[in-house]
Amino acid sequence: MRTLKIVGIIAILLFNFQLKAQDQEKIKKTPEEKAKNQTKAINKVCNLTDEQFPKVEKIILNSNLKLNELKSSKPTQRGQKIKEFQAIKENQDAEMKQILSPEQFVKYQKLLNEQLEKIRERGKGKRDGIIENLEN
């Protein structure tokens, strides 16, 4: 009976590890995959022309490559990485402004703000869960 419990616990743990591995596979996308997905999302909102689509994808890919490089670089002062991150995003916005029409650019900015809000909400939920666990 005891060995049955141990085998059950091991099976549950292995299943849990398998789920975590699958989640990590979903998260780890290449910059190219991310750029394609982001460009498709922008296309849905902004209705890009055939001429704009590859240009937007190239801008986003370049930004993603720079961001990956920044993330994997050696830790520096926290404020420095934030400034570099902001510079990459500002450069991306400047390049997008040159390609998109004024109406498309407004829609693009709105999309970015919505995505940022979703990220903040996910982070808030995690923080709330941590605080709740600390209180218990």
N, C-alpha and C positions, 0 to 999 in steps of 0.2 A: 504494500500500500504506500509506503514511504517513497519507494523508487518511482511509483506512478506519479506522485506529487512532484518529485524532482524533475522527472521527464516533462511533465506539464509546464513547469516553470521555465525550463530550458527552452521548450518549444515557443512559449510566449515571448521570451527574450529574443530568440532568433527572429521571430516574426516582426517584432518591434524594430530590430536592427535593419531588417530588410526594408521596412517602410521608410526608415530614415535615409537609407542609401538611395532609395528611389526619389525621395524629396530632394536630396542633394544633386542628383542627376538632372532634375528639372531646373534647378536653380543655376547650375553652371552651364551657361550658354556662351558661345564664342562671341566676340565683338561683332562679327559678321552676321550671326543669327540675330543678335539684339538689334543691329541696324536694320535688318530686313523687317523685323516685327515692328519696330518704331516707325519706319517709313510707311508700312501698311496702315498703321493707326493714324498717322498724319494724313495719308491719302484719303482715308474714310471721312475725315473731318474737313479737309481742305480741298478735296477733289483736284489733286495734282494733274497737270497735263503730262503727256508722254515725255515732253522735254524736261519738265521739272523733276519727275520721279527719280531718275538716276543721279541728278545733281544733289537732291535732298539726301538720298541714300549715302552718297559719298561724304557729304558733310557730317552726317550722323556717324558714319563708320570712323572717320578721322577723329571725331570727338570721343567715341567709345574707346578707340585705341589709346588715345592720350589719357583718358580716365583710368583704364586698366593699368597703364604704366605708372600713373600717379598712385593708384591703390597698392601696387606691388613694390613701390619704391621704399627705401629705408625710412623708418619713422623720423620725421623732423618735428619741428615745433608744430603743434596742432594748428595754430593760426595760419602758418605758412601753407599747409595742405589745403586749407579752406580757401585761401586766397587764390591758389593755383586752380582749384576746382571752379571757383567763380569766374576766373579768367577764361577757362575752357568753355564754360557755358555762355559767357558774354560773346566770345568769338563765334560760337555756333549761332547764336541769335543774330549777330551782325551779318553772317554769311546767309542765313535763312532769309533775312529781310531783303537782301539783294535779289533773291530768286523768287520769293513769293510776292503775290500782289498784296496791297494793303489789307484787303478783306481776308485773304488767306492767312496773313501774318497775325491778324487779330484772333482768328480761329485757332491758329497754332499756339499762341500765347495762352489762350483759354484752356486748351488741351493740357499744356504743361502745368498750369495751375491746378487743374483737376487731379492730375497724376500726383503732384506734390502733396495735395491734400489727402489723397488716399494713403500715401506713404506715411504722412504724419499720423493719420488715424490708426494705422497698423502699429506704429511705434507707441502710440498712446495706449493701445490695448495691452501691449506687452508690459509697459511701465505699470499700468494699473494692476495687472496680474502679479507682478513682482511685489508691489506694495501690499497687495492683499495677502500674499503668501507670508510676507514679513510680519504682518499684523496677527496672523493666526499662529 
